[in-house]
Amino acid sequence: GKLGLLLEPLRRRGGDPEESLAAFVGRRFGRQTVPLAEALASGVFGGDAHRLEMSAAFPAITEMEREHGSLVRGMFARRKQPRVRRPPLATFRGGMEAMVQALRHRLEHRLVLGRRAVALERDGTTWRVRLDGSPERTLTCRELVLAIPARCAAPLLHPLDSGLAAELAAIPFASIANIYLGFADGDARERLSGFGFLLDRTEASPMLGAIYCSSVFPKCAPPGKFLVRVMAGGMLHPDALERSEEELARDAEAMLRGYTGLRAQLLFRRVYKVRAAIPQFVTGHRRRVAAIRTLASRLPGLQLIGNSYDAVSVVGQMVRPARDSAFAEPVRP
């Protein structure tokens, strides 16, 4: 590993725009570092490092190689640039639900809740969105933004453009089980300091890793309590969500205690299974997204945004494009 890091500046630039994360890391740092890439892929994307497209999943890193020929040289070059103050890692005191509630309060009567879009139609320059329920309701607009997963947009757009729908449906998604374990403080703060850990693919367990929530965000649990989130499933363990909540929670606790030596008393556990949760930027993803953008442009007034296309994180990489979309000049036929 250390030798690979020393030799990294001597490696040649890659020539495959659809190179996988595992191939990229192995090429630049040596094959012995691939397990690190595998853990990163499963922890961030719930994905497979041998299938994730490097330029789609980590575009800033591939751009660094393209510009400087080396990641090490690129990092040194960045150190010479004026420092840009980055916002600290943060969350909402009430959890991510606080952002949803704030949006709901801001939009108020403009929101239509409890209805599902079942069909899209175009009438000249007007979009019609048919909603289910009784009585059935139709919304009309000139500009339509679909901020939903690609897999959900596909059936809606199929009657209008089957080719676009096929490209959207081809984006795979990973299912994730989030297992929350709450402990009495005990030795938790001593043993579970830092951010957490990720597991590599050699592990037979479907557990992907753990985040020490109370270490990262101290106010996410009541005083004297410590919260941990364990992730399971992903592309490498698709059957994990078929396990019972009891089994997942038991295995998560055993894994955590086994790796950390934690002895603190378990106070509660909650399991949330999220099917088709994280879009997978597999090899060919950027080419597919380019095709989606081209095909979508043939339907004036339509915009596709969300984490299916360019980024899986929420704040910044998704909020900014959504804001830009909202204030963009309308595209007229």
Summary of the structure (lengths in Angstrom):
residues: 333
radius of gyration: 22.5
end to end distance: 55.4
largest distance: 68.1
contacts: 942
relative contact order: 0.14
helix: 42%
strand: 21%
